[in-house]
C-alpha cells in the first residue's frame, strides 16, 4: 500500500467541494478517489487554519508540551547525577 501526495490546490478544492455540497464527506471522497478519513482530516485542518485563535492556542500547547518534556529530561539528569555523586562519595543508601 503506497502513500499518495496530493497538491495543495487539490486539497483546497476537495475541501471546498465537501463544504459546499450537501452530500456526506464519504460520498464526496469516493467521487474524488480519496479515502474519506483523509478528506475529513483536510477539512479539519482547513477549519483550524480559518480560526487564528486556534492556531495560537495550538502553538502555545506545543510549546508547553516541549517545555514539559525538557523539564522531565532535566529532572532525570539531575536524579542520575545525584545518585552518581552519592555512589562515588561512598554513601550506599539510595
PDB file of N, CA, C and O in Angstrom:
ATOM      1  N   UNK A   1       0.853  -1.176   0.000  1.00  0.00           N
ATOM      2  CA  UNK A   1       0.000   0.000   0.000  1.00  0.00           C
ATOM      3  C   UNK A   1       0.894   1.233   0.000  1.00  0.00           C
ATOM      4  O   UNK A   1       1.737   1.386   0.884  1.00  0.00           O
ATOM      5  N   UNK A   2       0.724   2.094  -0.960  1.00  0.00           N
ATOM      6  CA  UNK A   2       1.555   3.279  -1.070  1.00  0.00           C
ATOM      7  C   UNK A   2       0.884   4.502  -0.476  1.00  0.00           C
ATOM      8  O   UNK A   2      -0.316   4.512  -0.198  1.00  0.00           O
ATOM      9  N   UNK A   3       1.685   5.516  -0.292  1.00  0.00           N
ATOM     10  CA  UNK A   3       1.131   6.777   0.164  1.00  0.00           C
ATOM     11  C   UNK A   3       1.094   7.723  -1.027  1.00  0.00           C
ATOM     12  O   UNK A   3       1.994   7.713  -1.867  1.00  0.00           O
ATOM     13  N   UNK A   4       0.064   8.526  -1.095  1.00  0.00           N
ATOM     14  CA  UNK A   4      -0.116   9.433  -2.207  1.00  0.00           C
ATOM     15  C   UNK A   4       0.027  10.862  -1.716  1.00  0.00           C
ATOM     16  O   UNK A   4      -0.412  11.203  -0.618  1.00  0.00           O
ATOM     17  N   UNK A   5       0.643  11.685  -2.537  1.00  0.00           N
ATOM     18  CA  UNK A   5       0.798  13.104  -2.232  1.00  0.00           C
ATOM     19  C   UNK A   5      -0.175  13.874  -3.114  1.00  0.00           C
ATOM     20  O   UNK A   5      -0.166  13.732  -4.337  1.00  0.00           O
ATOM     21  N   UNK A   6      -0.993  14.669  -2.499  1.00  0.00           N
ATOM     22  CA  UNK A   6      -1.948  15.487  -3.229  1.00  0.00           C
ATOM     23  C   UNK A   6      -1.503  16.939  -3.146  1.00  0.00           C
ATOM     24  O   UNK A   6      -0.995  17.382  -2.116  1.00  0.00           O
ATOM     25  N   UNK A   7      -1.693  17.667  -4.221  1.00  0.00           N
ATOM     26  CA  UNK A   7      -1.286  19.070  -4.244  1.00  0.00           C
ATOM     27  C   UNK A   7      -2.173  19.889  -3.304  1.00  0.00           C
ATOM     28  O   UNK A   7      -3.290  19.494  -2.970  1.00  0.00           O
ATOM     29  N   UNK A   8      -1.648  21.024  -2.895  1.00  0.00           N
ATOM     30  CA  UNK A   8      -2.407  21.911  -2.010  1.00  0.00           C
ATOM     31  C   UNK A   8      -3.665  22.414  -2.713  1.00  0.00           C
ATOM     32  O   UNK A   8      -4.704  22.597  -2.079  1.00  0.00           O
ATOM     33  N   UNK A   9      -3.571  22.632  -4.005  1.00  0.00           N
ATOM     34  CA  UNK A   9      -4.730  23.092  -4.764  1.00  0.00           C
ATOM     35  C   UNK A   9      -5.831  22.030  -4.786  1.00  0.00           C
ATOM     36  O   UNK A   9      -7.010  22.345  -4.626  1.00  0.00           O
ATOM     37  N   UNK A  10      -5.431  20.760  -4.988  1.00  0.00           N
ATOM     38  CA  UNK A  10      -6.401  19.669  -4.990  1.00  0.00           C
ATOM     39  C   UNK A  10      -7.074  19.554  -3.623  1.00  0.00           C
ATOM     40  O   UNK A  10      -8.289  19.375  -3.534  1.00  0.00           O
ATOM     41  N   UNK A  11      -6.281  19.658  -2.569  1.00  0.00           N
ATOM     42  CA  UNK A  11      -6.846  19.582  -1.211  1.00  0.00           C
ATOM     43  C   UNK A  11      -7.845  20.704  -0.963  1.00  0.00           C
ATOM     44  O   UNK A  11      -8.937  20.472  -0.445  1.00  0.00           O
ATOM     45  N   UNK A  12      -7.462  21.922  -1.336  1.00  0.00           N
ATOM     46  CA  UNK A  12      -8.354  23.070  -1.136  1.00  0.00           C
ATOM     47  C   UNK A  12      -9.645  22.905  -1.928  1.00  0.00           C
ATOM     48  O   UNK A  12     -10.729  23.201  -1.425  1.00  0.00           O
ATOM     49  N   UNK A  13      -9.530  22.434  -3.163  1.00  0.00           N
ATOM     50  CA  UNK A  13     -10.730  22.214  -3.985  1.00  0.00           C
ATOM     51  C   UNK A  13     -11.609  21.117  -3.390  1.00  0.00           C
ATOM     52  O   UNK A  13     -12.835  21.231  -3.397  1.00  0.00           O
ATOM     53  N   UNK A  14     -10.993  20.062  -2.880  1.00  0.00           N
ATOM     54  CA  UNK A  14     -11.758  18.965  -2.288  1.00  0.00           C
ATOM     55  C   UNK A  14     -12.496  19.434  -1.033  1.00  0.00           C
ATOM     56  O   UNK A  14     -13.651  19.070  -0.812  1.00  0.00           O
ATOM     57  N   UNK A  15     -11.826  20.237  -0.221  1.00  0.00           N
ATOM     58  CA  UNK A  15     -12.462  20.767   0.990  1.00  0.00           C
ATOM     59  C   UNK A  15     -13.619  21.690   0.612  1.00  0.00           C
ATOM     60  O   UNK A  15     -14.694  21.616   1.208  1.00  0.00           O
ATOM     61  N   UNK A  16     -13.402  22.553  -0.372  1.00  0.00           N
ATOM     62  CA  UNK A  16     -14.469  23.457  -0.809  1.00  0.00           C
ATOM     63  C   UNK A  16     -15.662  22.679  -1.354  1.00  0.00           C
ATOM     64  O   UNK A  16     -16.812  23.025  -1.082  1.00  0.00           O
ATOM     65  N   UNK A  17     -15.387  21.631  -2.121  1.00  0.00           N
ATOM     66  CA  UNK A  17     -16.462  20.811  -2.668  1.00  0.00           C
ATOM     67  C   UNK A  17     -17.241  20.115  -1.544  1.00  0.00           C
ATOM     68  O   UNK A  17     -18.471  20.075  -1.568  1.00  0.00           O
ATOM     69  N   UNK A  18     -16.528  19.576  -0.578  1.00  0.00           N
ATOM     70  CA  UNK A  18     -17.189  18.881   0.529  1.00  0.00           C
ATOM     71  C   UNK A  18     -18.044  19.842   1.355  1.00  0.00           C
ATOM     72  O   UNK A  18     -19.128  19.485   1.818  1.00  0.00           O
ATOM     73  N   UNK A  19     -17.545  21.053   1.531  1.00  0.00           N
ATOM     74  CA  UNK A  19     -18.298  22.033   2.320  1.00  0.00           C
ATOM     75  C   UNK A  19     -19.519  22.553   1.570  1.00  0.00           C
ATOM     76  O   UNK A  19     -20.589  22.723   2.155  1.00  0.00           O
ATOM     77  N   UNK A  20     -19.353  22.806   0.273  1.00  0.00           N
ATOM     78  CA  UNK A  20     -20.432  23.441  -0.484  1.00  0.00           C
ATOM     79  C   UNK A  20     -21.548  22.471  -0.853  1.00  0.00           C
ATOM     80  O   UNK A  20     -22.711  22.861  -0.950  1.00  0.00           O
ATOM     81  N   UNK A  21     -21.190  21.213  -1.057  1.00  0.00           N
ATOM     82  CA  UNK A  21     -22.236  20.247  -1.428  1.00  0.00           C
ATOM     83  C   UNK A  21     -22.927  19.746  -0.162  1.00  0.00           C
ATOM     84  O   UNK A  21     -22.327  19.719   0.913  1.00  0.00           O
ATOM     85  N   UNK A  22     -24.131  19.370  -0.292  1.00  0.00           N
ATOM     86  CA  UNK A  22     -24.868  18.858   0.850  1.00  0.00           C
ATOM     87  C   UNK A  22     -24.661  17.364   1.058  1.00  0.00           C
ATOM     88  O   UNK A  22     -25.321  16.746   1.893  1.00  0.00           O
ATOM     89  N   UNK A  23     -23.754  16.802   0.301  1.00  0.00           N
ATOM     90  CA  UNK A  23     -23.529  15.357   0.358  1.00  0.00           C
ATOM     91  C   UNK A  23     -22.594  14.984   1.503  1.00  0.00           C
ATOM     92  O   UNK A  23     -21.812  15.812   1.970  1.00  0.00           O
ATOM     93  N   UNK A  24     -22.678  13.754   1.943  1.00  0.00           N
ATOM     94  CA  UNK A  24     -21.770  13.294   3.007  1.00  0.00           C
ATOM     95  C   UNK A  24     -20.312  13.304   2.533  1.00  0.00           C
ATOM     96  O   UNK A  24     -20.028  13.158   1.344  1.00  0.00           O
ATOM     97  N   UNK A  25     -19.413  13.476   3.475  1.00  0.00           N
ATOM     98  CA  UNK A  25     -17.989  13.526   3.170  1.00  0.00           C
ATOM     99  C   UNK A  25     -17.530  12.229   2.513  1.00  0.00           C
ATOM    100  O   UNK A  25     -16.698  12.249   1.606  1.00  0.00           O
ATOM    101  N   UNK A  26     -18.063  11.121   2.963  1.00  0.00           N
ATOM    102  CA  UNK A  26     -17.640   9.835   2.399  1.00  0.00           C
ATOM    103  C   UNK A  26     -17.993   9.726   0.915  1.00  0.00           C
ATOM    104  O   UNK A  26     -17.225   9.165   0.133  1.00  0.00           O
ATOM    105  N   UNK A  27     -19.143  10.257   0.531  1.00  0.00           N
ATOM    106  CA  UNK A  27     -19.539  10.207  -0.882  1.00  0.00           C
ATOM    107  C   UNK A  27     -18.647  11.119  -1.732  1.00  0.00           C
ATOM    108  O   UNK A  27     -18.217  10.735  -2.819  1.00  0.00           O
ATOM    109  N   UNK A  28     -18.374  12.327  -1.227  1.00  0.00           N
ATOM    110  CA  UNK A  28     -17.501  13.254  -1.964  1.00  0.00           C
ATOM    111  C   UNK A  28     -16.116  12.635  -2.108  1.00  0.00           C
ATOM    112  O   UNK A  28     -15.504  12.716  -3.174  1.00  0.00           O
ATOM    113  N   UNK A  29     -15.621  12.019  -1.040  1.00  0.00           N
ATOM    114  CA  UNK A  29     -14.303  11.390  -1.075  1.00  0.00           C
ATOM    115  C   UNK A  29     -14.261  10.261  -2.091  1.00  0.00           C
ATOM    116  O   UNK A  29     -13.277  10.110  -2.815  1.00  0.00           O
ATOM    117  N   UNK A  30     -15.316   9.474  -2.147  1.00  0.00           N
ATOM    118  CA  UNK A  30     -15.370   8.365  -3.106  1.00  0.00           C
ATOM    119  C   UNK A  30     -15.366   8.891  -4.546  1.00  0.00           C
ATOM    120  O   UNK A  30     -14.727   8.309  -5.423  1.00  0.00           O
ATOM    121  N   UNK A  31     -16.073   9.980  -4.777  1.00  0.00           N
ATOM    122  CA  UNK A  31     -16.108  10.563  -6.117  1.00  0.00           C
ATOM    123  C   UNK A  31     -14.747  11.113  -6.528  1.00  0.00           C
ATOM    124  O   UNK A  31     -14.389  11.091  -7.705  1.00  0.00           O
ATOM    125  N   UNK A  32     -13.990  11.605  -5.545  1.00  0.00           N
ATOM    126  CA  UNK A  32     -12.669  12.164  -5.840  1.00  0.00           C
ATOM    127  C   UNK A  32     -11.576  11.101  -5.849  1.00  0.00           C
ATOM    128  O   UNK A  32     -10.456  11.357  -6.291  1.00  0.00           O
ATOM    129  N   UNK A  33     -11.904   9.912  -5.362  1.00  0.00           N
ATOM    130  CA  UNK A  33     -10.897   8.850  -5.305  1.00  0.00           C
ATOM    131  C   UNK A  33      -9.948   9.005  -4.137  1.00  0.00           C
ATOM    132  O   UNK A  33      -8.782   8.617  -4.210  1.00  0.00           O
ATOM    133  N   UNK A  34     -10.463   9.581  -3.049  1.00  0.00           N
ATOM    134  CA  UNK A  34      -9.662   9.831  -1.849  1.00  0.00           C
ATOM    135  C   UNK A  34     -10.305   9.081  -0.695  1.00  0.00           C
ATOM    136  O   UNK A  34     -11.525   8.926  -0.658  1.00  0.00           O
ATOM    137  N   UNK A  35      -9.507   8.622   0.234  1.00  0.00           N
ATOM    138  CA  UNK A  35     -10.041   7.990   1.431  1.00  0.00           C
ATOM    139  C   UNK A  35     -10.875   9.007   2.199  1.00  0.00           C
ATOM    140  O   UNK A  35     -10.490  10.171   2.306  1.00  0.00           O
ATOM    141  N   UNK A  36     -12.008   8.578   2.733  1.00  0.00           N
ATOM    142  CA  UNK A  36     -12.900   9.530   3.420  1.00  0.00           C
ATOM    143  C   UNK A  36     -12.257  10.111   4.678  1.00  0.00           C
ATOM    144  O   UNK A  36     -12.523  11.261   5.028  1.00  0.00           O
ATOM    145  N   UNK A  37     -11.423   9.342   5.353  1.00  0.00           N
ATOM    146  CA  UNK A  37     -10.755   9.878   6.551  1.00  0.00           C
ATOM    147  C   UNK A  37      -9.710  10.916   6.171  1.00  0.00           C
ATOM    148  O   UNK A  37      -9.479  11.872   6.911  1.00  0.00           O
ATOM    149  N   UNK A  38      -9.091  10.731   5.039  1.00  0.00           N
ATOM    150  CA  UNK A  38      -8.129  11.725   4.548  1.00  0.00           C
ATOM    151  C   UNK A  38      -8.837  13.042   4.289  1.00  0.00           C
ATOM    152  O   UNK A  38      -8.353  14.103   4.682  1.00  0.00           O
ATOM    153  N   UNK A  39      -9.986  12.973   3.625  1.00  0.00           N
ATOM    154  CA  UNK A  39     -10.754  14.187   3.354  1.00  0.00           C
ATOM    155  C   UNK A  39     -11.228  14.824   4.655  1.00  0.00           C
ATOM    156  O   UNK A  39     -11.220  16.049   4.777  1.00  0.00           O
ATOM    157  N   UNK A  40     -11.634  14.027   5.613  1.00  0.00           N
ATOM    158  CA  UNK A  40     -12.050  14.577   6.914  1.00  0.00           C
ATOM    159  C   UNK A  40     -10.897  15.330   7.585  1.00  0.00           C
ATOM    160  O   UNK A  40     -11.104  16.394   8.167  1.00  0.00           O
ATOM    161  N   UNK A  41      -9.693  14.780   7.503  1.00  0.00           N
ATOM    162  CA  UNK A  41      -8.529  15.451   8.079  1.00  0.00           C
ATOM    163  C   UNK A  41      -8.231  16.761   7.360  1.00  0.00           C
ATOM    164  O   UNK A  41      -7.873  17.752   7.997  1.00  0.00           O
ATOM    165  N   UNK A  42      -8.374  16.771   6.057  1.00  0.00           N
ATOM    166  CA  UNK A  42      -8.161  18.007   5.304  1.00  0.00           C
ATOM    167  C   UNK A  42      -9.160  19.073   5.733  1.00  0.00           C
ATOM    168  O   UNK A  42      -8.803  20.240   5.890  1.00  0.00           O
ATOM    169  N   UNK A  43     -10.412  18.667   5.924  1.00  0.00           N
ATOM    170  CA  UNK A  43     -11.450  19.609   6.351  1.00  0.00           C
ATOM    171  C   UNK A  43     -11.135  20.131   7.746  1.00  0.00           C
ATOM    172  O   UNK A  43     -11.251  21.328   8.010  1.00  0.00           O
ATOM    173  N   UNK A  44     -10.741  19.236   8.628  1.00  0.00           N
ATOM    174  CA  UNK A  44     -10.401  19.623   9.998  1.00  0.00           C
ATOM    175  C   UNK A  44      -9.227  20.610  10.013  1.00  0.00           C
ATOM    176  O   UNK A  44      -9.247  21.592  10.754  1.00  0.00           O
ATOM    177  N   UNK A  45      -8.224  20.346   9.205  1.00  0.00           N
ATOM    178  CA  UNK A  45      -7.064  21.229   9.115  1.00  0.00           C
ATOM    179  C   UNK A  45      -7.460  22.587   8.561  1.00  0.00           C
ATOM    180  O   UNK A  45      -6.981  23.616   9.036  1.00  0.00           O
ATOM    181  N   UNK A  46      -8.324  22.596   7.572  1.00  0.00           N
ATOM    182  CA  UNK A  46      -8.784  23.857   6.983  1.00  0.00           C
ATOM    183  C   UNK A  46      -9.588  24.668   7.992  1.00  0.00           C
ATOM    184  O   UNK A  46      -9.481  25.893   8.030  1.00  0.00           O
ATOM    185  N   UNK A  47     -10.384  24.000   8.801  1.00  0.00           N
ATOM    186  CA  UNK A  47     -11.164  24.707   9.819  1.00  0.00           C
ATOM    187  C   UNK A  47     -10.246  25.318  10.870  1.00  0.00           C
ATOM    188  O   UNK A  47     -10.482  26.438  11.325  1.00  0.00           O
ATOM    189  N   UNK A  48      -9.210  24.598  11.255  1.00  0.00           N
ATOM    190  CA  UNK A  48      -8.258  25.142  12.228  1.00  0.00           C
ATOM    191  C   UNK A  48      -7.521  26.345  11.659  1.00  0.00           C
ATOM    192  O   UNK A  48      -7.293  27.330  12.362  1.00  0.00           O
ATOM    193  N   UNK A  49      -7.150  26.265  10.386  1.00  0.00           N
ATOM    194  CA  UNK A  49      -6.427  27.369   9.750  1.00  0.00           C
ATOM    195  C   UNK A  49      -7.308  28.599   9.624  1.00  0.00           C
ATOM    196  O   UNK A  49      -6.803  29.721   9.610  1.00  0.00           O
ATOM    197  N   UNK A  50      -8.617  28.406   9.532  1.00  0.00           N
ATOM    198  CA  UNK A  50      -9.541  29.529   9.389  1.00  0.00           C
ATOM    199  C   UNK A  50      -9.719  30.294  10.696  1.00  0.00           C
ATOM    200  O   UNK A  50     -10.145  31.449  10.689  1.00  0.00           O
ATOM    201  N   UNK A  51      -9.395  29.654  11.813  1.00  0.00           N
ATOM    202  CA  UNK A  51      -9.533  30.315  13.119  1.00  0.00           C
ATOM    203  C   UNK A  51      -8.146  30.658  13.656  1.00  0.00           C
ATOM    204  O   UNK A  51      -7.417  29.763  14.082  1.00  0.00           O
ATOM    205  N   UNK A  52      -7.767  31.942  13.645  1.00  0.00           N
ATOM    206  CA  UNK A  52      -6.425  32.317  14.107  1.00  0.00           C
ATOM    207  C   UNK A  52      -6.208  32.041  15.591  1.00  0.00           C
ATOM    208  O   UNK A  52      -5.085  31.747  16.003  1.00  0.00           O
ATOM    209  N   UNK A  53      -7.260  32.129  16.398  1.00  0.00           N
ATOM    210  CA  UNK A  53      -7.090  31.859  17.835  1.00  0.00           C
ATOM    211  C   UNK A  53      -6.765  30.396  18.078  1.00  0.00           C
ATOM    212  O   UNK A  53      -6.066  30.070  19.037  1.00  0.00           O
ATOM    213  N   UNK A  54      -7.258  29.514  17.229  1.00  0.00           N
ATOM    214  CA  UNK A  54      -6.955  28.094  17.373  1.00  0.00           C
ATOM    215  C   UNK A  54      -5.497  27.817  17.026  1.00  0.00           C
ATOM    216  O   UNK A  54      -4.858  26.964  17.642  1.00  0.00           O
ATOM    217  N   UNK A  55      -4.978  28.534  16.048  1.00  0.00           N
ATOM    218  CA  UNK A  55      -3.575  28.358  15.668  1.00  0.00           C
ATOM    219  C   UNK A  55      -2.676  28.822  16.804  1.00  0.00           C
ATOM    220  O   UNK A  55      -1.703  28.151  17.149  1.00  0.00           O
ATOM    221  N   UNK A  56      -3.006  29.975  17.385  1.00  0.00           N
ATOM    222  CA  UNK A  56      -2.215  30.488  18.502  1.00  0.00           C
ATOM    223  C   UNK A  56      -2.297  29.542  19.694  1.00  0.00           C
ATOM    224  O   UNK A  56      -1.306  29.310  20.387  1.00  0.00           O
ATOM    225  N   UNK A  57      -3.494  28.996  19.925  1.00  0.00           N
ATOM    226  CA  UNK A  57      -3.690  28.057  21.025  1.00  0.00           C
ATOM    227  C   UNK A  57      -2.875  26.791  20.811  1.00  0.00           C
ATOM    228  O   UNK A  57      -2.251  26.290  21.747  1.00  0.00           O
ATOM    229  N   UNK A  58      -2.874  26.272  19.599  1.00  0.00           N
ATOM    230  CA  UNK A  58      -2.122  25.052  19.331  1.00  0.00           C
ATOM    231  C   UNK A  58      -0.627  25.311  19.424  1.00  0.00           C
ATOM    232  O   UNK A  58       0.125  24.427  19.834  1.00  0.00           O
ATOM    233  N   UNK A  59      -0.182  26.501  19.052  1.00  0.00           N
ATOM    234  CA  UNK A  59       1.241  26.844  19.183  1.00  0.00           C
ATOM    235  C   UNK A  59       1.629  26.902  20.652  1.00  0.00           C
ATOM    236  O   UNK A  59       2.710  26.452  21.033  1.00  0.00           O
ATOM    237  N   UNK A  60       0.743  27.458  21.478  1.00  0.00           N
ATOM    238  CA  UNK A  60       1.007  27.502  22.917  1.00  0.00           C
ATOM    239  C   UNK A  60       1.046  26.098  23.498  1.00  0.00           C
ATOM    240  O   UNK A  60       1.921  25.777  24.303  1.00  0.00           O
ATOM    241  N   UNK A  61       0.104  25.267  23.094  1.00  0.00           N
ATOM    242  CA  UNK A  61       0.061  23.891  23.578  1.00  0.00           C
ATOM    243  C   UNK A  61       1.325  23.128  23.190  1.00  0.00           C
ATOM    244  O   UNK A  61       1.860  22.358  23.988  1.00  0.00           O
ATOM    245  N   UNK A  62       1.795  23.341  21.975  1.00  0.00           N
ATOM    246  CA  UNK A  62       3.010  22.669  21.519  1.00  0.00           C
ATOM    247  C   UNK A  62       4.219  23.139  22.313  1.00  0.00           C
ATOM    248  O   UNK A  62       5.083  22.340  22.672  1.00  0.00           O
ATOM    249  N   UNK A  63       4.275  24.429  22.583  1.00  0.00           N
ATOM    250  CA  UNK A  63       5.393  24.962  23.367  1.00  0.00           C
ATOM    251  C   UNK A  63       5.361  24.434  24.793  1.00  0.00           C
ATOM    252  O   UNK A  63       6.400  24.076  25.349  1.00  0.00           O
ATOM    253  N   UNK A  64       4.182  24.384  25.383  1.00  0.00           N
ATOM    254  CA  UNK A  64       4.050  23.861  26.746  1.00  0.00           C
ATOM    255  C   UNK A  64       4.469  22.399  26.791  1.00  0.00           C
ATOM    256  O   UNK A  64       5.169  21.989  27.717  1.00  0.00           O
ATOM    257  N   UNK A  65       4.058  21.610  25.815  1.00  0.00           N
ATOM    258  CA  UNK A  65       4.432  20.197  25.770  1.00  0.00           C
ATOM    259  C   UNK A  65       5.941  20.037  25.638  1.00  0.00           C
ATOM    260  O   UNK A  65       6.535  19.182  26.294  1.00  0.00           O
ATOM    261  N   UNK A  66       6.562  20.856  24.792  1.00  0.00           N
ATOM    262  CA  UNK A  66       8.011  20.779  24.618  1.00  0.00           C
ATOM    263  C   UNK A  66       8.736  21.164  25.902  1.00  0.00           C
ATOM    264  O   UNK A  66       9.733  20.539  26.264  1.00  0.00           O
ATOM    265  N   UNK A  67       8.241  22.185  26.587  1.00  0.00           N
ATOM    266  CA  UNK A  67       8.867  22.606  27.840  1.00  0.00           C
ATOM    267  C   UNK A  67       8.704  21.556  28.933  1.00  0.00           C
ATOM    268  O   UNK A  67       9.628  21.318  29.710  1.00  0.00           O
ATOM    269  N   UNK A  68       7.533  20.929  28.996  1.00  0.00           N
ATOM    270  CA  UNK A  68       7.335  19.861  29.981  1.00  0.00           C
ATOM    271  C   UNK A  68       8.266  18.684  29.719  1.00  0.00           C
ATOM    272  O   UNK A  68       8.800  18.086  30.654  1.00  0.00           O
ATOM    273  N   UNK A  69       8.458  18.356  28.455  1.00  0.00           N
ATOM    274  CA  UNK A  69       9.375  17.274  28.099  1.00  0.00           C
ATOM    275  C   UNK A  69      10.793  17.628  28.525  1.00  0.00           C
ATOM    276  O   UNK A  69      11.520  16.787  29.054  1.00  0.00           O
ATOM    277  N   UNK A  70      11.176  18.870  28.291  1.00  0.00           N
ATOM    278  CA  UNK A  70      12.512  19.311  28.679  1.00  0.00           C
ATOM    279  C   UNK A  70      12.684  19.260  30.197  1.00  0.00           C
ATOM    280  O   UNK A  70      13.743  18.861  30.681  1.00  0.00           O
ATOM    281  N   UNK A  71      11.674  19.651  30.943  1.00  0.00           N
ATOM    282  CA  UNK A  71      11.740  19.596  32.403  1.00  0.00           C
ATOM    283  C   UNK A  71      11.920  18.157  32.874  1.00  0.00           C
ATOM    284  O   UNK A  71      12.738  17.889  33.754  1.00  0.00           O
ATOM    285  N   UNK A  72      11.151  17.217  32.284  1.00  0.00           N
ATOM    286  CA  UNK A  72      11.294  15.804  32.659  1.00  0.00           C
ATOM    287  C   UNK A  72      12.708  15.300  32.393  1.00  0.00           C
ATOM    288  O   UNK A  72      13.282  14.587  33.216  1.00  0.00           O
ATOM    289  N   UNK A  73      13.261  15.668  31.257  1.00  0.00           N
ATOM    290  CA  UNK A  73      14.617  15.238  30.914  1.00  0.00           C
ATOM    291  C   UNK A  73      15.636  15.814  31.894  1.00  0.00           C
ATOM    292  O   UNK A  73      16.539  15.109  32.343  1.00  0.00           O
ATOM    293  N   UNK A  74      15.489  17.097  32.225  1.00  0.00           N
ATOM    294  CA  UNK A  74      16.421  17.730  33.162  1.00  0.00           C
ATOM    295  C   UNK A  74      16.305  17.133  34.560  1.00  0.00           C
ATOM    296  O   UNK A  74      17.311  16.948  35.246  1.00  0.00           O
ATOM    297  N   UNK A  75      15.071  16.831  34.983  1.00  0.00           N
ATOM    298  CA  UNK A  75      14.896  16.195  36.291  1.00  0.00           C
ATOM    299  C   UNK A  75      15.531  14.813  36.317  1.00  0.00           C
ATOM    300  O   UNK A  75      16.137  14.429  37.317  1.00  0.00           O
ATOM    301  N   UNK A  76      15.403  14.066  35.233  1.00  0.00           N
ATOM    302  CA  UNK A  76      16.003  12.742  35.165  1.00  0.00           C
ATOM    303  C   UNK A  76      17.532  12.859  35.217  1.00  0.00           C
ATOM    304  O   UNK A  76      18.185  12.084  35.915  1.00  0.00           O
ATOM    305  N   UNK A  77      18.099  13.812  34.490  1.00  0.00           N
ATOM    306  CA  UNK A  77      19.544  14.022  34.518  1.00  0.00           C
ATOM    307  C   UNK A  77      20.006  14.401  35.917  1.00  0.00           C
ATOM    308  O   UNK A  77      21.031  13.911  36.391  1.00  0.00           O
ATOM    309  N   UNK A  78      19.255  15.272  36.575  1.00  0.00           N
ATOM    310  CA  UNK A  78      19.599  15.682  37.933  1.00  0.00           C
ATOM    311  C   UNK A  78      19.600  14.486  38.875  1.00  0.00           C
ATOM    312  O   UNK A  78      20.515  14.325  39.683  1.00  0.00           O
ATOM    313  N   UNK A  79      18.570  13.644  38.768  1.00  0.00           N
ATOM    314  CA  UNK A  79      18.488  12.469  39.641  1.00  0.00           C
ATOM    315  C   UNK A  79      19.650  11.513  39.399  1.00  0.00           C
ATOM    316  O   UNK A  79      20.199  10.947  40.345  1.00  0.00           O
ATOM    317  N   UNK A  80      20.023  11.334  38.147  1.00  0.00           N
ATOM    318  CA  UNK A  80      21.152  10.458  37.827  1.00  0.00           C
ATOM    319  C   UNK A  80      22.434  11.019  38.427  1.00  0.00           C
ATOM    320  O   UNK A  80      23.233  10.277  38.999  1.00  0.00           O
ATOM    321  N   UNK A  81      22.631  12.317  38.300  1.00  0.00           N
ATOM    322  CA  UNK A  81      23.834  12.936  38.851  1.00  0.00           C
ATOM    323  C   UNK A  81      23.862  12.853  40.368  1.00  0.00           C
ATOM    324  O   UNK A  81      24.924  12.640  40.953  1.00  0.00           O
ATOM    325  N   UNK A  82      22.717  13.017  41.016  1.00  0.00           N
ATOM    326  CA  UNK A  82      22.656  12.874  42.474  1.00  0.00           C
ATOM    327  C   UNK A  82      23.045  11.464  42.903  1.00  0.00           C
ATOM    328  O   UNK A  82      23.819  11.284  43.844  1.00  0.00           O
ATOM    329  N   UNK A  83      22.508  10.474  42.216  1.00  0.00           N
ATOM    330  CA  UNK A  83      22.828   9.082  42.553  1.00  0.00           C
ATOM    331  C   UNK A  83      24.303   8.789  42.319  1.00  0.00           C
ATOM    332  O   UNK A  83      24.935   8.093  43.113  1.00  0.00           O
ATOM    333  N   UNK A  84      24.848   9.313  41.237  1.00  0.00           N
ATOM    334  CA  UNK A  84      26.266   9.098  40.954  1.00  0.00           C
ATOM    335  C   UNK A  84      27.132   9.758  42.018  1.00  0.00           C
ATOM    336  O   UNK A  84      28.130   9.184  42.455  1.00  0.00           O
ATOM    337  N   UNK A  85      26.758  10.948  42.428  1.00  0.00           N
ATOM    338  CA  UNK A  85      27.528  11.650  43.468  1.00  0.00           C
ATOM    339  C   UNK A  85      27.484  10.882  44.777  1.00  0.00           C
ATOM    340  O   UNK A  85      28.503  10.766  45.458  1.00  0.00           O
ATOM    341  N   UNK A  86      26.326  10.360  45.138  1.00  0.00           N
ATOM    342  CA  UNK A  86      26.214   9.559  46.367  1.00  0.00           C
ATOM    343  C   UNK A  86      27.047   8.296  46.266  1.00  0.00           C
ATOM    344  O   UNK A  86      27.698   7.896  47.231  1.00  0.00           O
ATOM    345  N   UNK A  87      27.027   7.671  45.107  1.00  0.00           N
ATOM    346  CA  UNK A  87      27.776   6.429  44.917  1.00  0.00           C
ATOM    347  C   UNK A  87      29.269   6.670  45.064  1.00  0.00           C
ATOM    348  O   UNK A  87      29.958   5.922  45.757  1.00  0.00           O
ATOM    349  N   UNK A  88      29.765   7.710  44.415  1.00  0.00           N
ATOM    350  CA  UNK A  88      31.190   7.976  44.457  1.00  0.00           C
ATOM    351  C   UNK A  88      31.629   8.578  45.793  1.00  0.00           C
ATOM    352  O   UNK A  88      32.813   8.534  46.127  1.00  0.00           O
ATOM    353  N   UNK A  89      30.703   9.133  46.548  1.00  0.00           N
ATOM    354  CA  UNK A  89      31.023   9.655  47.880  1.00  0.00           C
ATOM    355  C   UNK A  89      31.066   8.528  48.899  1.00  0.00           C
ATOM    356  O   UNK A  89      31.502   8.730  50.032  1.00  0.00           O
ATOM    357  N   UNK A  90      30.622   7.352  48.508  1.00  0.00           N
ATOM    358  CA  UNK A  90      30.651   6.212  49.409  1.00  0.00           C
ATOM    359  C   UNK A  90      29.371   5.959  50.161  1.00  0.00           C
ATOM    360  O   UNK A  90      29.318   5.075  51.016  1.00  0.00           O
ATOM    361  N   UNK A  91      28.353   6.710  49.865  1.00  0.00           N
ATOM    362  CA  UNK A  91      27.062   6.505  50.508  1.00  0.00           C
ATOM    363  C   UNK A  91      26.316   5.431  49.714  1.00  0.00           C
ATOM    364  O   UNK A  91      26.056   5.605  48.523  1.00  0.00           O
ATOM    365  N   UNK A  92      25.983   4.347  50.356  1.00  0.00           N
ATOM    366  CA  UNK A  92      25.312   3.263  49.646  1.00  0.00           C
ATOM    367  C   UNK A  92      23.801   3.274  49.835  1.00  0.00           C
ATOM    368  O   UNK A  92      23.113   2.467  49.209  1.00  0.00           O
ATOM    369  N   UNK A  93      23.261   4.145  50.665  1.00  0.00           N
ATOM    370  CA  UNK A  93      21.806   4.229  50.885  1.00  0.00           C
ATOM    371  C   UNK A  93      21.191   5.137  49.825  1.00  0.00           C
ATOM    372  O   UNK A  93      21.324   6.359  49.883  1.00  0.00           O
ATOM    373  N   UNK A  94      20.546   4.549  48.898  1.00  0.00           N
ATOM    374  CA  UNK A  94      19.908   5.332  47.845  1.00  0.00           C
ATOM    375  C   UNK A  94      18.503   5.550  48.216  1.00  0.00           C
ATOM    376  O   UNK A  94      17.760   6.191  47.472  1.00  0.00           O
TER     377      UNK A  94
END
